[in-house]
Amino acid sequence: MESTKEKVKLDQVLKFLFSTSNKVLINLLNGVFEENFNVDEVSLTVSNNEFIEDTLDVLRGDMFFKISKNENQKASYHLEFQTKNDSTMIVRMFEYGFKKAKEEADESSHIKKIIFPKQKVIFFEENKNIEDKLRLNIVFPDSQEIDYTVPVLKYWEYSDKDLISKKMYPLIPLQLFQLKKELIKANKNNNIEKMKELSYKAKKLATKLANESKELFDSNEILGEDFHKMLLAIQNLIEYLNRNFIKDEILENEVSRMTKTLYDPEVEKRGIEKGMEKGIEKGINKGKAELLIKQLLKKFKNIPAEYEDKIMNLPINIIDKIGMDIFDIDSVEELEEYFKLTKV
């Protein structure tokens, strides 16, 4: 049985990737929903995704966004991530949409009006039974009928080049997930030669995706924080595939070294330049520590002030280690183990 520590869940990686910069997220929503928002003219916020039921149970969707151009021009968006085909998905989408519309309804108007967010489901595993739209027929007591539909994005139809051309950058690392089907088949057949071939294929693909991410960073399409998150996602997806299917003793280390050679020199270079401008040699460590604190806040919502102080004074190697292990850290308290590695 796979341990929780070893299993990197797809939704966890996705939500991590969807915590990238607003510029990147706006471009992503443009690509997914076929919009044309100018990143310099709109603002984006990630909105509430949890709704309390009458039974006090929590209904939890994946990602909700709000894009605003001004006070009178606002649009709401909802994304759900799905691996396998699920016939109940359309009912859940209606529930999520209704709850969000109700939450944002204008209570001051004489005639109540609720506006559903623009919705889409991203399916990741190829399945010929998944159609282009999910459909639900709603029949009211007076025989009035409404056809409720939600469009589908079939991820397996997109190559890395397609994602780049549509500026759907956070979805690039998920190209690795498409190896899962072949890996399951090779495992089932105990095909050792095929597994070796797929191990090489995974490493080659990870390298390609990482280099494409670096090109986006070099061309200022994504920020340093976005680049770092994409590399972390690539590394953690490799760990997930390796520990559950490939089981190649050197694969993870090779990919880890590769991502470090791409990211660390750039961060150090920019940190040194910043330090020279300010006359501060600690620019590199401070920048990495601040980035790590932001990532931890994204994951845990809150961390003790004393932990933030300790992180700001950690040596660079410990900061890097926490950053690379962030998917495996289940609670803030686990940071204590990293603090013990130094004299903080």
Residue pairs with C-beta under 8 A, 6 or more apart in sequence:
2 243
2 244
4 330
5 328
5 330
6 239
6 240
6 243
6 244
7 240
7 243
7 244
8 236
8 237
8 239
8 240
8 327
10 81
10 83
10 124
10 174
10 177
11 62
11 81
12 327
13 173
13 174
13 233
13 236
13 237
13 327
14 62
14 81
14 174
15 62
15 63
16 229
16 232
16 233
16 298
16 299
16 327
17 170
17 171
17 173
17 174
17 229
17 230
17 233
18 25
18 28
18 46
18 63
18 79
18 170
19 46
19 229
19 295
19 298
20 169
20 170
20 222
20 223
20 225
20 226
20 229
20 230
21 222
21 223
21 225
21 226
22 39
22 43
22 44
23 39
23 222
23 223
24 169
24 170
24 222
24 223
24 226
25 44
25 65
25 170
26 37
26 39
26 42
26 44
26 67
27 39
27 167
27 168
27 169
28 167
28 168
28 169
28 170
28 171
29 35
29 37
29 44
29 65
29 67
29 77
30 36
30 37
30 166
30 167
31 163
31 166
31 167
31 168
32 79
32 120
32 122
32 153
32 168
33 77
33 118
33 120
37 67
37 69
41 69
42 67
42 68
42 69
43 67
43 68
44 65
44 66
44 67
44 68
45 65
45 66
45 68
46 63
46 64
46 65
47 64
47 65
47 66
47 76
47 100
48 64
48 103
49 60
49 61
49 62
49 63
49 64
50 58
50 59
50 60
50 61
51 58
51 59
51 60
51 61
51 96
51 99
51 100
51 103
52 58
52 59
53 59
59 95
59 96
59 99
61 78
61 80
61 96
61 100
62 79
62 80
62 81
63 78
63 79
63 80
63 81
64 76
64 77
64 78
64 79
64 100
64 117
65 76
65 77
65 78
65 79
66 74
66 75
66 76
66 77
67 74
67 75
67 77
68 74
68 75
75 118
76 100
76 104
76 115
76 117
76 118
77 117
77 118
77 119
77 120
78 93
78 96
78 97
78 100
78 117
78 118
78 119
78 120
79 119
79 120
79 121
79 122
80 89
80 92
80 93
80 96
80 119
80 120
80 121
80 122
81 121
81 122
81 124
82 89
82 121
82 122
82 123
82 124
83 123
83 124
83 125
84 125
84 127
85 123
85 127
85 129
85 130
89 121
89 134
90 134
90 135
90 136
90 148
90 150
91 136
93 119
93 121
93 134
93 150
94 136
94 138
94 148
96 119
97 116
97 117
97 119
98 114
98 116
100 116
100 117
101 114
101 115
101 116
101 117
102 114
104 114
104 115
105 112
105 113
105 114
105 115
106 113
119 150
119 151
120 150
120 151
120 152
120 153
121 134
121 150
121 151
121 152
121 153
122 152
122 153
122 155
122 171
123 130
123 152
123 153
123 154
123 155
123 156
124 155
124 156
124 174
124 177
124 178
125 156
125 180
125 181
126 154
126 156
126 181
130 152
130 154
131 152
132 151
132 152
132 154
133 149
133 150
133 151
133 152
134 149
134 150
134 152
135 147
135 148
135 149
136 147
136 148
136 149
137 145
137 146
137 147
137 148
138 145
138 146
138 147
138 148
139 145
140 146
155 171
155 174
155 178
156 178
158 168
158 171
159 175
160 172
160 175
160 208
160 209
160 212
163 169
163 171
163 172
163 175
164 172
164 212
164 216
167 221
169 213
169 216
169 221
169 222
169 226
169 230
170 226
170 229
170 230
172 209
172 212
172 213
172 230
173 209
173 213
173 230
173 233
173 234
173 237
174 233
174 237
175 205
175 209
176 202
176 205
176 206
176 209
176 234
176 237
176 238
176 241
177 237
179 198
179 201
179 202
179 205
179 241
180 241
180 245
182 194
182 198
183 195
183 198
183 241
183 245
183 246
184 245
185 191
186 194
186 195
186 198
186 245
187 195
187 245
195 245
195 246
195 247
198 246
199 242
199 246
199 248
199 251
202 238
202 241
202 242
202 246
202 251
203 238
203 251
203 254
203 255
206 234
206 235
206 237
206 238
206 255
206 258
207 255
207 258
209 230
209 234
210 230
210 231
210 234
210 258
210 259
210 262
211 262
213 222
213 227
213 230
213 231
213 234
213 262
214 227
214 262
214 266
216 222
216 227
217 223
217 224
217 226
217 227
217 266
222 230
224 266
224 267
224 270
224 291
225 291
225 294
227 263
227 266
228 263
228 267
228 291
228 323
229 295
231 259
231 262
231 263
232 259
232 323
232 324
232 326
232 327
234 255
234 259
235 252
235 255
235 256
235 259
235 324
236 327
238 251
238 252
238 255
239 252
239 327
242 248
242 251
242 252
256 324
260 320
264 320
267 284
267 287
267 288
268 284
270 287
271 283
271 284
271 285
271 287
271 288
272 283
272 284
274 283
274 287
275 281
275 282
275 283
275 284
280 286
284 316
285 314
285 315
285 316
285 319
286 312
288 316
288 319
288 320
288 323
289 311
289 312
289 313
289 314
289 319
290 312
291 323
292 311
292 319
292 322
292 323
293 303
293 308
293 311
293 312
295 323
295 326
296 303
296 311
296 326
296 332
296 335
297 303
299 326
299 329
300 331
300 332
302 332
303 332
303 335
304 332
307 332
307 335
310 335
310 339
310 344
311 319
311 322
311 335
313 344
314 322
314 338
314 339
314 342
314 344
315 342
318 338
318 341
318 342
321 338
321 341
322 329
322 335
322 338
329 335
